[in-house]
Amino acid sequence: MKRRIYGLIGRTLKHSYSVPIHRLLGTPDYRLIELEPEELAAYLQRGDIGGLNVTIPYKRDVMKSCSSLDETARAIGSVNTLVRRQDGSLKGYNTDAYGFSYLAERAGISFADRKVVIFGSGGASLTVRHVAKQSGASAVVVISRSGADNYENLARHADAEVLVNATPVGMYPNTGVLPADPALFPDCKGVLDLIYNPRRTALLLRANELGISCSDGLPMLVAQAKAAEELFFDREIPDAENERILKELYRDMQNIVLVGMPGSGKNTVGSALGRIAGRACVDLDAEIEKSAGRPIPEIFASSGEEVFRRMEREQAAKWGKESGIILITGGGIVKDMRNFASLRQNGRVYQIERDIRSLARAGRPLSEHADLFEMYRQRQPLYERFRDAAVQNDGPAEATAKAIWEDYCEHSDH
């Protein structure tokens, strides 16, 4: 019997997480299927299709190939799941609605009797609108670039209580930008971003700063995949699987970032951590030297600290976008708050602490002849601002690395 095809169809899929999600759900042959628009209709006629997920830009286009739609897909006007039925026809479903509802509920964000502002008017926006209205939102406003409600007249909706980003603004690799500042909405109680790479978009980092409940979009992606698998194979999957898979994905996706005083042992601990976790280590100082073609003491001597900090900021922005690495930083990276978003967007940050009297000085331009106690006094509040946790490194580096890995595995989904 010919093996049936299960996978995701879209135009550009290289950054998709769907394959690992569906494999964790029990479909080892799930694949990514990139199609040009002119290839779509013919592909959907294949008789060996078992079930497909659908993403940008085909969630509306595939409806023409469906002989029937489920109630949710019909109401939303968008299909993200296709199932080949026994009679050979395709039925279209929308499991994104379940996924988005799961995301909001998990984040503790309610739409009931609240004004909801949605950034973006594409297919994802249709799902958000449907769920918000079905959940009792008092008003739902869609912000687009050229519509009556746009980014130039946001002030008319300053009373919004829930914000949802359904655009690609802030998504990898173009991180660090946000569709609008949540501070413009003083009554805002919740922010949801459908983007899941990076883990913390600029929008979510800003919401965190303002103390607003928020979440990235990975819970939606996982939950809609679970619902799609149930349709593919006509089986029930416990909701607990969503959390199991999320924990694994967050653990694998995020970076482990090491900050701390010069000479505190970040490189040694990082190398030991790399061996434990099976991860690549990226030393930002080494990357700066590689980019500049000269050692750091020479950069300081010939160009000064300001030039070095600019190079450091560039490397932090570059490597902070990546996923699943160990990022080792220089002792002064916390002096520039612009590095905060770069390191936190995809990372859990650990401060490596060591007795000041034990800090190594050799080869470190700013600490070689400095008063390290005074340097620590000035920098410690900054380390505390950047970090998620602190780990003492006064014993073997392997023990410190093990403590970090155990904490990371426990808290990487937070």
C-alpha positions, -999 to +999 in steps of 0.1 A: +000+000+000+013+034-010+024+056+020+002+086+025+016+121+026+013+142+058+029+176+059+028+214+057+022+232+024+033+268+020+055+289-002+085+295+021+089+271+050+126+270+060+119+285+095+089+263+102+087+243+135+059+220+122+081+190+115+094+186+151+060+193+165+042+166+144+070+141+150+066+146+188+029+140+182+037+107+165+040+113+128+076+106+119+072+111+081+056+146+084+073+169+059+076+204+046+062+209+010+071+242-006+048+251-036+046+280-060+011+293-066+008+277-100+016+243-085-010+243-057-041+231-074-024+201-092-006+191-060-039+189-041-053+164-066-027+138-055-045+107-043-018+098-018-024+129+004-035+118+039-036+151+056-020+185+052-015+217+072-017+249+052+002+282+059+009+315+041-001+323+015-026+294+007-051+294+036-078+308+014-066+294-019-070+258-009-107+263-002-114+260-039-101+224-038-123+214-009-156+196-014-167+206+021-156+228+050-161+224+087-182+250+105-152+270+119-134+272+085-166+283+069-172+310+095-136+323+094-131+320+056-097+303+061-085+267+061-053+255+077-060+217+077-069+194+049-080+158+052-084+133+024-116+114+030-124+079+020-143+090-011-112+108-023-125+143-016-107+169+005-124+184+036-111+217+049-109+226+086-096+255+107-077+243+138-061+277+142-091+289+161-086+262+188-049+270+188-055+307+194-080+300+221-055+278+238-028+305+235-050+331+251-063+308+279-028+296+287-016+333+290-046+340+313-059+367+288-097+370+284-115+387+256-149+388+273-163+424+275-130+438+264-120+459+234-095+440+212-072+456+187-056+433+161-026+444+141-028+430+106-056+421+082-044+388+067-055+352+072-042+350+108-062+381+116-094+364+104-089+337+130-082+361+158-113+382+149-135+351+150-122+338+184-124+373+200-160+378+189-170+342+198-154+349+233-175+379+239-153+408+231-171+442+234-154+455+202-129+441+177-108+465+156-084+455+128-054+478+122-040+477+087-016+499+067-042+514+045-076+508+060-098+532+079-082+521+111-044+524+105-011+530+123-015+568+118-047+570+139-041+545+166-050+572+192-087+567+185-083+532+200-063+541+230-090+524+251-080+489+238-076+463+265-061+434+245-036+437+217-029+409+192-001+410+166-011+391+135+016+405+113+052+394+107+066+426+122+093+416+146+098+381+132+132+365+126+154+376+110+140+412+112+138+413+150+138+443+172+108+462+158+072+463+170+039+471+153+030+496+180+040+505+216+017+489+242+023+521+263-001+539+238-029+518+253-031+527+290-060+502+297-041+473+281-045+441+301-029+416+277-007+413+246-005+382+223+020+379+195+014+351+170+052+352+162+072+324+179+107+331+165+121+350+184+106+337+216+103+373+229+096+398+202+102+435+208+064+438+214+065+412+241+097+426+257+079+460+259+048+444+274+069+427+300+086+460+308+051+475+314+039+446+335+013+435+310+004+398+307+017+384+273+026+354+253+044+344+221+027+323+194+043+289+200+014+276+221-010+283+193+012+265+168+015+234+190-022+233+199-034+237+163-010+209+153-025+186+180-060+193+167-049+187+131-033+153+141-067+143+157-084+150+123-057+133+103-059+100+122-094+102+138-080+099+173-081+119+205-049+133+219-048+145+255-044+183+259-015+176+282+005+168+251+005+205+242+024+213+274+048+183+270+057+194+235+060+231+244+084+223+272+106+203+248+105+230+220+112+259+244+142+240+258+156+232+224+149+266+208+162+290+234+198+302+239+216+300+272+233+333+278+261+338+302+269+373+317+291+383+346+322+401+357+354+398+337+374+367+349+343+351+365+348+319+344+322+324+317+342+307+290+352+277+311+316+272+323+303+277+288+325+250+274+315+226+301+278+235+295+283+229+258+295+193+265+266+186+289+239+201+266+254+191+233+253+227+221+276+250+202+292+278+222+295+313+207+320+336+224+310+372+215+346+385+223+360+359+199+335+370+173+344+406+177+381+398+172+373+377+141+352+405+126+378+432+135+408+411+125+427+421+157+426+412+194+405+431+218+433+448+238+445+463+204+409+475+196+408+493+230+443+507+225+439+520+190+402+528+188+389+531+223+360+516+243+333+533+223+343+515+191+346+482+209+311+486+224+296+493+190+312+461+177+299+442+208+264+455+202+265+444+165+276+409+175+250+407+203+223+416+178+236+391+153+239+361+176+210+369+199+187+361+170+199+326+167+184+296+186+197+267+207+232+280+213+253+289+244+262+326+241+292+338+262+294+376+266+320+400+278+319+415+313+307+449+302+279+440+278+253+451+304+266+486+302+246+492+271+208+486+276+204+481+238+220+447+244+191+437+267+166+429+239+193+412+218+202+388+246+167+383+260+147+378+228+157+342+225+176+335+256+175+326+293+203+347+309+225+335+337+249+356+357+281+338+367+292+350+401+326+345+417+344+360+447+358+393+435+392+384+449+393+354+426+386+372+394+412+368+366+426+401+353+452+392+326+443+402+291+413+422+301+418+459+292+392+474+316+399+452+346+436+446+345+444+476+367+409+485+379+393+485+413+372+454+408+351+460+439+341+494+426+334+479+391+313+452+407+293+478+427+285+497+395+277+467+373+258+445+397+225+463+394+229+459+356+236+422+358+205+418+380+184+437+354+197+414+325+196+380+343+170+354+348+191+336+374+225+337+391+249+308+397+279+308+420+311+297+403+336+292+432+340+254+426+346+232+396+333+246+363+315+213+356+294+217+387+284+252+378+275+241+343+254+212+356+235+236+380+228+259+350+216+231+328+193+217+355+178+251+361+174+257+324+156+224+318+132+233+346+125+269+336+131+272+299+093+273+292+087+302+315 
